[in-house]
Every structure is written in structure tokens, then in C-alpha cells.
């Protein structure tokens, strides 16, 4: 099997519920996705997707992915997509850094390799652990009343896990958390996610004023050292997200005893290959693990589902159904959501059937001359 052609698309995916709001006025109206299709000499196609949340959430942006994919793509023609480690080293050789650019390509290689083997991707990622993963929903930043109302709507939908966005004005966020906690049923799992928005002082203020609420504190500050200073004063479990970009970060977090759980974002780490590596090591180290991404529709959500359901069940925290966030459909046979749980599609590879007619014209189309 060799890669005979590469196509890439850029697809704007508007949000169903309007603007997504984080602290400090950070807002996005859509995911801006780059989608890659790799077709082999035997006619199979593998798909990959990456979609940043605006330009403020991570060191990634769609225009950069578009330009970077065009630089890397010619080097993929004629290569065996099943040689995943070789493809990864090739991409790192011809294009230094910028892991998010390589994420959709790596995902497409995994999809193509699994389709060629006639197995679902979850099998190649270690085997299926359970039928479904429990989902959470996000209470985006707003006034205490609006956030409490949002949390109540999520509970009415049957969800029992929420992520509450904090990281702005600390006194307002203290009030918002108490408002949310006051309207959700006892036993609701609450994550308070500051998205690295606070100084240690503000994070400690928040912790001190919310000791009466049961929650998991997620990424209060930017650096490991800052988060460690909060960890020492915190009586809550802590999860890190933005701090986990590479293997060295995982090792440092483990050695410092800095977190109880990790959120692994596929595009931030650089694709399915590197996410799987960190996921497996994190599980051996005893972390609770969430595997997701910065955004995307059916393609990316399917990859998230396969990675989640091949994570040891006792180490899996929860998952998120990003394909339900957006108004555009890019594939049929999407990851199934039943109530507050998500499974994986039936079929080989990612299991989805991409609808090319919904993607528009490719910005890149290359074919192997051989």
C-alpha cells in the first residue's frame, strides 16, 4: 500500500449554540477545520481533521495548518501509510515543530492503515474497553445567573458531568461556581477550567473561597511551577490540559506529583501516534485521562472516540461530542450518542463515511506520478 493522492480542504464549522465564550473576552463563533484525505493505490481513503478553537486557545491556527499541510504533502506521495513511525519522523524532518499541522495527516494515516487491515481503529489503538464513554458538557463563561441557567439545561438533557469555565474575574467566578453548584443535583461531577487564565494568587483565592464545593480544578495557571504553587494550597483534585504538549511535559508532571488527571488534545500533541504514546504512558503512571481535541466535527470526534474507548476503563475520565457542537455535517455514520454517552461508529478505520460534497473544493490536490 502506498499513498497515491493527497487532498486537503478547509471547512468553517459554525456553532449550533452561537458564540463560545471563555474568560478575558475570548470568543469563537466556529471551528475552522483543515481536513486531509489520503488515498492509497488500492482505492482506500483515510481521513484526518484538525480544528483550532479560534486563535487564542492554543498555538495553532487554521491558516497555518493550511500552509503547513501544503508543504508536507508532496513528501507523502509514494509512502506507505502503515509505516506510521516512519511517516512521523519524515514529517518532523521536513517540517520542524508545529505539531498541530501534522495532526490531520497522522490521523488520516491511522484511518487508512486500519481500513487496509479491515479493522476498526480502536483495535489498532489497543483494543476496545467498554461500549461507550460518558460525556460532559461545557458551561461557558458568563454571568452567574446565565451560567446557572446553562447548567440547569445541561442537567435537563440527562448529563451529570459539566465543565464550568472560570479564569476571569476571580470574585465573579467564585459567585458563578456557587450559582452553578446550587442548581445541579448532588453527585454531579464538576470540573472548573481556568484555561491557564489566572496567576497563582488568583487561583489560590478561588480555591480558598470555594472549599465548600466538590469539584476538580483544571489548569489554573500557565506554567508547571505556577500550577505547583496552587497544588500545594489546593484541597481539590487537579487536572492539567494546556501544560501537556509533549513527552517531556508528562514526565515532569509525574515527577512533580502535579496532577491527578490529564486532558490530551490530539492536535496539540501532534496526532494520533503521539497522543497514543502519551496516553499509554499516562495510564501506566496512574493518571486519569481524557482524550479529546481543540475542535472538529465527525472525523475528529471519531478519532477522539476510538482513543477514548481504547483507554483503560479505570483510567478514563470522560469524553466530549464535538460533532454535536457544529451546524455542518461532514460525514455519515457519525459517532453515536445515546443519552449522555458516546460510542464509536461501526466500520473499519474511523468507521465514518465522509461526504466530500460537503467539504467544498480542495485547496490542495496532489497525485503520485508513479
Secondary structure, 3 states (H helix, E strand, C coil): CCEEEEEEEEEEEEECCCCEECHHHCEECEEEEEEEEEEECCCCEEEEEEEECCCCCCCCCHHHHHHHHHHHHCCCCCCCCCCHHHHHHHHHHHCCCCHHHHHHHHHHHHHHHHHHHCCEHHHHCCCCCCCCEEECEEECCCCHHHHHHHHHHHHHCCCCEEEEECCCCHHHHHHHHHHHHCCCCCCCEEEEECCCCCCHHHHHHHHHHCCCCCCEEECCCCCHHHHHHHHHHCCCCEEECCCCCCHHHHHHHHHHCCCCEEEEEHHHHCCHHHHHHHHHHHHHHCCEEEEECCCCCHHHHHHHHHHHHCCCHHHECCECCHHHCECCCCEECCCCEECCEECCCCCCECCCEECHHHCCCCCEEEECCC
